[in-house]
Amino acid sequence: MHDPILDDLNEQQAAAVSHGTGPLMVLAGAGSGKTRVVTRRISRLLRDGVPSRQILAMTFTNKAAGEMARRVEELGGDYVRVATFHSACARFLRSDGHLLGFAPDFSIYDTHDRDSLIKELMADMHVSTKEVKPSKIGGMISKLKNAAMTPADGMLSGSDIGRLVERLWLPYHDRMRKASAMDFDDLLGNFLLILREHPAVAERYQERFPWLLVDEFQDTNRVQYDLLRLLCPPPGNMCVVGDPDQSIYGFRGAQVRNILDYEQDYDPCTVVRLEQNYRSTANILRAAEAVIANNTERLDKRLRTDAEPGSSLLRLKASGATEEAATIVDRINDLYGEGVGLEEIAVFYRAHWLSRGLEQALKDKGIPYEIIGGQTFFERREVKDLLAFLRVLANPLDEVSMRRIVNVPPRGLGKISLEKLQAAAFGEGMSLREAVAEPSLHVSLSAKARKGLTLLSETLDRAQAAALYGAHAALKVILDGTKYLAHATSFGDAEDSAREDNIAELVSDTVQFDASPNVEPDEIASALDEGQPVNGLAGYLQHVALLTSADLDEDGPCVRMMTVHAAKGLEFHHVFVAGLEEGVFPSMRTIEDPEGLEEERRLMYVAVTRARRTLMLSSARDRMVNGSMETMRPSRFLREIPEDLLESYTPSWRRYEIDDETSHSTGWSVTPDPETLEGLQKGVRVRHDLYGSGVVRRLAGRGMSARAIVRFDDGVEREFVLEYAGLQLLEDMGF
């Protein structure tokens, strides 16, 4: 007889779905049908007579909750409460929050509300928000709550900010209670407090929901695990589903120990391992397993598949970030030419700042793309702020850019003060930039605003002079004079480090642009006559404008680009992982931290297991970091993949193989390309395997003695014997 719940399941999946009473842990490997098992188990319970009101399923996102509920209904099940931790606790607190003195209609404060209240408390205590942002205090309070701790637990280690959190902790919660409000973390913490302090209430919920299912259990924090243990104490009917090898949210408070300890906490516990992978080729799985096997904080589990071995993993060893991006995009173009849909292609990287070079390469080829879980590089707030400063230098009449930066970082010029300044400027027939430089128009402003405008005007003047030497010189003065980096990295949230990386990448971009001879010296005069920007600030701003205005059809098929964190839960036929270097992936911030390094390895495992058919892993030997060229070492994760699974990928213009352990080439072919030699002339752009891209400045000699002098994008001129140089015309590659 056909059984829609069990018939299409494998033996392990069926065992998990059919499990009766008592604790159950489902170790669900990547691509093993985890969501199918959770929803089928709910459907099986309903079919066996368990009332839908007695089942509670918990997950982490509203999207996942909705998908699970939809699948249960499709199998003929009744409505079941499938909710996120926060939404479930909020609903329960509407009924029982009065036990802590909260009205049923209590308010829920979001992050902005929380930080506004902290700002008020800091003002009451005469604590300046100039040095420590309220959001940083709020972030520390949230971190403590997610770890089920208070300042008394010593986590803050007596730092200045720690002492400030200690001072604000009680006043913050007193003010929240008086306002009958809770922040997001309180929704979990307060419901946990009720369950702990009121055993009768805890017993009522245990009777109400005798069947509890938890998805993505490896992502639970301490508070969530304590909640689950009170809602369904051992040996209750709790089913947890997860994979410790995919625990990648430590920065949010997730504790991989929860899933590692569950079997002991709920002894005796039935453990079902879902090890049959339905997503990836055997070679991709072997690579993932080889990497994750180096972690110690994990449970025994090994993925297997009935799929074919598939292609070898492609290993790209690029000389630099530009070559890495160009090669990845060329490979994407080849796949597209073979009939692969762009929507089946994804590029992953460890951090958002790595997207800039890839975005430029994709735009150069006219390949549409979408950034998942973030903005394109030049649309990020910190990047747009700094570009606005540069635009004001190039065009002091740019009122939109001037309004953006006049109080960034904050210098005491609020909305009313700005309106006063603009009115004064209008009355004198001045631009806002001119008004900022005119102290006589500042008399109605506060002392802080007057001082801030004076410093801003002086910084803009210095940057204006520096702009004569290029975009990088101007940007450096802006960063130094405004202390923008300190401003952008003082919010106390998880994005502080990302904003710092993005600013460093913008600095690197200006350095690279300034070093690139986009216009030959003998062409500068004619370019100026035609009103066209040349090398320098104006040229850089035009370069950025052309990139950001590229006409990309985001509604149609496009390549997906994202961080590995954003990739969790997704899968693609063809995956590229870029930036696999020590200090990039794994992140420099985790190199000396054993726990952090294990989480980075789990990130690598997630990245690899997103791929269905092909996978390219790339690293660059040289990468510009914060404006200076650094020699990079390949990621240790690459060395952990068996060599027999890797195939070296060499782009068409490469003449030699880069050695991982040295920054020198092992030599290149002495066979010249006749078409390249024939097309070489002064002014054409070429690529060299070791030195990257450049412009031919002079040609001399004939035959075997023919030589070329090339000025490379790093500003250095080098001379080559053409027969041995291996130069490639960039126009031949569609650049």
Disulfide bonds with the S-S distance in Angstrom:
none
